[in-house]
Amino acid sequence: MDVAVKESGLAPHIKCFAHTLNLASQAGLSVNRVSRLLGRVRCIAAFFHRSATATAVLAAKQNLLQLPQHRLIKDIITWWNSSLEMLERYLEQQAAVTAALVSTEIRRNVRDIDTLDSSDVSDAEDIVKLLKTATTVLSDENNPTVSLILPLKHMIEQSMEPIEEDSATVANIKRAILKDISSRYTGEHDYLLESTALDPRFRALPHVHHEQREGVFHRIMKKAVQLQCEQTVKETEKVGATIDLTSTAHGTVQGQPPFKKTALEDLLGDCFTEPPPAAQTNNGVEAEIQMYRKDPPIPLRSLNEYFQQQGTL
């Protein structure tokens, strides 16, 4: 994919943030304590999946304890979100699972099942709470844009800084995720910052320091000036071509030769028929950017939803 993007001239190649988050989360779930915990929950889920008797006993315990009639989930190791769902479902059904595993109907078949103790359950709850934050944001966005990448990455980096209240397991997960995700998007950082600045939800760029913020808008201004100059040149060339065609047609109809350039036009035409000076263009672009920056950020809801609401007012 990288080679295809480079060969086709479509750079920069921005990696999918959901996939990047998956890789970082996998790093966190690979911590020894977490990996062993997931392995035990996975074995329990697999046991109930393959045993009709165990499934029936679990359903009976769910009825008795008035729990939802949900099956346990077995995760797909390469898909971290499924590990999160597996832990959530186990925690939901923990009482029924424990009751089923000690029942006389299936007790003799659970010798290889390593059940979770209170510290395991506490770790599982912490892991679920830790990993749900970014998932919720991504799933809420119907049309996630590239401008979301750096704000989300910053939020995740901030939330992955270990604090005193963290258990050893949670602190280790945070360090692993932080180490992985901090190394992502370094080559495309300037491009992503400019994209974020042009999203009216994040135009204030509060997650970067002042000098970096000014640098971002300076680069945006230079690119805008360049685009405006290129557009002006194209329009000038188009008008010039139209005039040439009109002059030629006029000369043919009237029997007159096309107009010749005077000596003055030959000498000074290139200098005094150019587009407006760059300073004038710069001032216009700079004023527009300043107006954009002075406006308050729009609400942090979906852009589509926001603009649809504005259209109905």
N, C-alpha and C positions, 0 to 999 in steps of 0.2 A: 504493500500500500504506500509506503514511504517513497519507493522508487517511482511508482506510477504518478504520484502527486508531483514529484520533482520533474519528471520527464514531460509531463503535460503542462508545466508552468503554472500550476494551481497553488503554489506555496503561499502562505504557510499551511502546513498540515496540522490541524488542531485535533488532538486525540479526544475521543469521546470521554466526557467527564464521568459518566456512569461507570465506564470500564476502568477508568483511572481510580475511581473510588473503590471499585471491586478489588483491584490489585492491592490498594492500601489496606483495605479491610482484611483481605486474605493474609497480609503480613501480620496484622493484629491477632487474627484467629490462629496463626501458626505458633504463637507463644505456647511453650510446653504445657503449662497448667490449663490453658484454654483448649488446646488440641486434645488433651486427655479427657476433659469434661465433655467436649463435643462427641468424642468417640464413645463415651458411656451412654449418652443420650441417643446416639445413633444406633447402638446395639439394642437399646430398649425399644426404640421405634421399629427396628427391623424384626424383633421378636414378635411384637403384636401384629405386624404385617403378615408374617408367614404362618401364624397359628390361628386357625379358626376358633379354637377353644379359648385362647387368650383374648381374642377380639370379642367373643360373646361375654366373657367374664368382665372385661373392661366396660362393655355397654351396660351390664347389670349394675356395676359400681357407679357408673355415671348417673343412672336413674336413681339409685339410692341416695347419692350425694347431691342430686339436682344440678348436675353439671351439663354443659352442652354436649350433644351427641356428636362429637368431633373425633375423627381418627387422628392418631399421632402422625406427624410429618417426618419423613426421612429426607435429609438434605442432600443436595448435589454439591460435592466438595468444592468444585470450581466456581460455584455461584454463592457468594457470601450471603446474599439476601435470603437464600433458602435455609442457611444455618440460623439466621435470625428468626425466621418463621418456625423452624424446628424447636428452638429454645422457647419461643413464646407459647407454642402449643403444648409443650411439655409442662411449662409452669401453670398453664391453664388447667391441665388435667393431672397435675401432680398427685393430688389426694386420691383420685380414682386409680391412677397407675400404681401407687404404693399399695392400695388395698387389694388390687388385682394380683399383684406379684406375691403377696403373702397368703392368698386364698389357697385352700386345699386342692382345688381343681388343677392349678397350674404350678404350685410351689416346687414340685419335683423336677420341673423342666426349666427352672430359672437358675440353675447352679452357675452358669457362665455369665449371668447378668449382674453387673456391678451397679447397684442402685446409688442414688445421690444422697449424701448426707446434708445437714443444714448449711454447712459452709459452701458446699457445691451449689445448693439452691441460691444462696446469697450471691455467689459469683455469677450464676446464670442471670439473675435479676439485674445485676450491675452491667453485665455485657449487653443485655437487651436494651437497657436504658441508654447506654453509651452509643450503640450503633444505630439507634432509630432516628437521631436528629437529622442527618443529611438525607436519609431515605425519604423522610416525610417531605422535605423541600423538593426533592427531585420528582416525586410522584405527584405533587400538587401542580407542577408546571405542565400544562398541556403542550406548550410549544417552547421548551427551554432554549434559550439563546446563548451564544458564545459569551455575551456580556455577564452571564451569571457565574462563569467559571471562577474568576479570581475572588469575587465576594464570598462564594461558597468555600473555596479553598482556604481563604483567610479565616472564615468562621470555624472551619474544621481544625485548622492549625491552632487557633485560640482555645478551642474546647478540648484539644488533645494534650494541652500542657498539664502534666501531673500536678495535683494539689495535695495538701496534707491529709485531707479526708479520704483520699483514694486508698483502696486496699492494694496490696502488692500486685494482685492479678490485674486490676484495672490500670494501675500505673504502668505495668509492663506492656499492656495492650496499647495504651496511649503513646508510649515511646515508640513502639514498632510502627504504628500508623503514622505518627508525626514524621519519623525518619523517612518513610516511603513517600508520603504525599508532598513533603517539602522539596523533594528532588524533581517533581513533575513541573512541566510547562516553563522551565527556565529559558529555553531558547525562544519561546513565543511570548515572553512576558510583556514586552513593549506593545506588541500588537493587541494582546488581551487587555492591557490597561487602557488603550485607546478605545477599544470596543466597549469597555465598561463605562468610560467617561461619556460615551455617546448614547448610553442608555439613560433616559431621564429619571429612572429610579435611583441610579447610583452616581449621578453627575457630580455630586460633592466629593466623591472619592475619599471618604473619611478614613479608609483603612491604609492610606499611604501618607508619608510625611509631606510637608509643604513644598520642598524643593522638587520632589518627584512629581507631585501634582501639577506644578507649574510647567515642568518639562513635558508632561503628557499633553497639555493643552497647547504648548508651543509647537510640538510635532504635528498636532492636529491642524493648527493654523497654517503651517508650512504646506501640508498636503492639500488643504482647502485652497490656498492661494495657487498652488501648482495646477490643480484641477480647473480653477476659474480661468487661469491664463491659457491653458490648453483649449478650453471651450471658446474663449474669445478669439483665439487664433483660428480655430475651425470656422467660426461664424464669419470672421473677416475674409478668410479664403473663399468661403461660399458666396459671400456678397461680391467679392472681386470676380469670381468666375461668372456670376450672373451679369455683372456690368460688362465684361468682355463679350459675352454672348449677345447682349443687347446692342453694344456698339457695332459689332460685326454685322448683325442683322440690319441695323439702321443704315450702315454704309452700303450694304448690298441693295437695299430698297431705293435709296436716294441716289445711288450711283456714285457715292463718295467713298474715298479710302478711309480706313480706320484712323482715329486720332493718334498722332504721334506724341510721345513724351517730350516735354520741353527739357532744356538743359537743367533747369532748376529741379524738375521732378526727378531727373536722373541722379543729380547730386544729393538731394535731400529727401527724396521720396521714402527711402527705407527707414529714415529716422523719424519723420513726422507723419507717417501714416500707420505707425505701430499702434497696438492696443494701449489703453490707459496705463500710465506709469505703475510700476510694481508697488510704489509707496501708497498710491491711491487704492489699489486692490487690497494691499495689506490692511489698510485702515478699515475698509469695509468688512473684511473677514474678521478682523480683531474685534470690531464693534459687535458683530453678530455673535461671536463666541462669548464675549462678556455678557451680553444680554441672556444668552443660554445659561451661563453659569450663575447669574443672579436669580434666576427662577428657582423656586424651591423644588426639591425632588418630588416626583409624583408618587402616589401610594405604592407600597410594595406588593401589589397584586399582579396577576397576569397582565402583560401589556395589551393583549387582545381584549380582555375584559375591561381594562381602563378606557381604551379608545372607543370601544363600543358604547360604554356609559357616557363618554363625552359626546358621542354622536347623537344620543337620545335627549341631551339637555337642550 
